[in-house]
Amino acid sequence: MNLSVVIVNWKAKEYLPGCFDSLMDNLAGVDSEVFFVDNGSEDGGTEWVRTRHPAVCVIENRINLGFSRANNLAIREARGEHVLLLNPDTLLRPGAVKNMMALSDESSSVGIVGPRIEYPDGTLFPRCKRAIPEVGDALFYLFRAEGLRGIFSRNGGYTLDHLDPREVHEVGAVSGSCMLIKRSVFSDIGFLDEEFFLYGEDLDFCLRAKRAGWRVIYCPTAVCIHYHGESSRKRRLRSTLDFYRAMRTFYRKHYAPFRHPLVNGVVEVGIEFKLLLSLFTMPLRPGRRAG
């Protein structure tokens, strides 16, 4: 089997018709299977999938297990040579899946491929091609000062703004909202880290893959429309807490063991400060993403 698709749902039933219609169009002629994992939504999404797409393998969780754990449930059962992680609040443009698979198959060293992700208005979602954040990159991004990065570096910072989004690039990480992964990558480095409940698991997985010698590629000829953060907006307080928890987990796992305790202390204080600032200003930021 060429492809296994995994969709993890949490209260996103209204987006399922568009997501599945675009996915099924993309899967025409592809030897594939689809898994739908529901995280205790109780919104009727599971029943809709079973009725409209009876061939889909449905996994029902009684509670919200988080993004990583829910995906891992399906990944362990998946038989495809490639695994596509796909958010339910997305639309795939024609040819997106086949273009990502073709790019993945060009080289045995390519382990992960991500598409060009756009907001519904057609503008680029900047985190669909990004660097693995160092402390400096994270601070610039965290405090929304990416424009200042050019004063100190020409590498475009966390979101790699110096790279032409119309061209193929090897990058540090792509977005877990739509991410194609070779089955052999899981065999090599394991599954998604379940310490990440929501946010951060894609960065962590890409970094682990790169350290194991796999390449991560941005594919502009595959386009995915993402209604970004729709599920998160339904649980804004928890999503904000999850966002900063993920940031802390990522730093402690990958950087803290190699940094001076003083640096670690400054970073921890910075994360806590930004969390408190986000919580304080949340009523003034209707509809914005966590962080």
Secondary structure, 3 states (H helix, E strand, C coil): CCEEEEEEECCCHHHHHHHHHHHHHHCCCCCEEEEEEEECCCCCHHHHHHHHCCCCEEEEECCCCCHHHHHHHHHCCCCCCEEEEECCCEEECCCHHHHHHHHHHCCCCEEEEEEEEECCCCCECHHHCECCCCHHHHHHHHCCCHHHHHHHCCCCCCCCCCCCCCCCEECCECCCCEEEEEHHHHHHHCCCCCCCCCCCHHHHHHHHHHHCCCEEEEEEEEEEEECCCHHHHCCHHHHHHHHHHHHHHHHHHHCHHHCCHHHHHHHHHHHHHHHHHHHHHHHHCCCCCCC
